[in-house]
Amino acid sequence: MNDPTTPDSICVEVVYADPQRQILRKVEIAANSSVTAAILASAIGDELPAGFQPAGIGIFGRLVTPATLLRDGDRVELYRPLLADPKDSRRKRARSRPPQL
C-alpha cells in the first residue's frame, strides 16, 4: 500500500556550464533515484562536448557520488576539469609583479 505522504516522483535539475553556454534540464524521475538516473533521464549528454567526463558531480555545490539519492528540488551539477591549478596561477601572478616597497 502506498503512503499518500510519499511522492512517487520528484523533480530535479541537471546543469552544466562552460564559458560559452549553460545547459539546464528539468526532469521528473522516480522517488529515491540516484544522481546517475537523473543524468541519464535528462539526456544532457547529447549536448555536452564530445568526450566530456565530469571532473566532479555536485548537488548545490557539494560534491557527491553518482550513487547519491536525490530529493525533490535538487540541482545536479556537472563540473568541468580545471584548466589551471588556482594556487599555481596565483603564484605566477605574484612572481610577475614588481616588488612592493
N, C-alpha and C positions, 0 to 999 in steps of 0.2 A: 504494500500500500504506500502510495506517495505521500510525503509530508507536504501540505499546501504552503508551508513557510519556506521550503527549499525550492529554489527555481530549478527548472530543467535545463536552462541555458543561461549563459552570461554574455555580455557584450564587452569586448576588449578592442584596443587599437594596437596595430603593429606599425612601427615607424622606422624610417631610415632617412638620413640626411647627409648630403655632401655639399661642397661649396656652391654647386650649380642648382640643386633642387632638393625638395623634400618629398618623400612618399609617405602617405598616411592611408592605412587601410583599416576600416572598422569592420569587425567580424562578429558574428554571433556563433558561439560554439557551445558544446555541452558543458554543463557544470562539472567541476573537477577535471578540466582539461589541462594539459601541460603547455608550457611555452612552445615546445615543438609543434604541438597540434595547432596552436594559434597561427604560427608562422606558415605552416602548410595550408591551413584553411584560407589565409589571406591571399595566397598566390603572389606575394610580394616578390618572390624570387624571379618572376618573369620580367620585372622592371629593374632589378639590381644589375650593376656592372657585371660583365661576363667573368666568371670565375670567382666572384665575391665570396669570401668566407669571413664571417664576422670575427673581429678581434675579441669581442665580448658581447654578452646579451644582458640587458638590464630591465628592471621594472622601475620606472620613475627614478632613474639614476643610480639604482642599487644593483650591483652585479648579482646575477642568478644563474642557475644551471638550466639546461634545456628541459630537465625533468620537473622543474618547479611548477607547482599547481597555481593556476590563476584564480583571481577573484573578479567579480563584476566591476568593470570600470578601469581595470589595469591597463597600462600602456607599456607594451613590449618594445624595447628599443634595441636596434641592431647597430653595434658600434663598429666604425671603420678602424683599421690599424693606424697608428700614429705615423706620420711621415718623418718626424724627428723627435728625439727624446727632449722634452721641455727643459730638463736640467742642463743638458749639453748645449742647447740653444742659448740659454741664459748665460752660461759660462762664456760662450763665444762672443756674445754681445758685450759682456763685461770686459773681456780682454781687448776688444776693438776700441773701447772708449779711451780717450786721453786720461791720464791720471788726474785726480782732483787734488787741488792744493788746499 
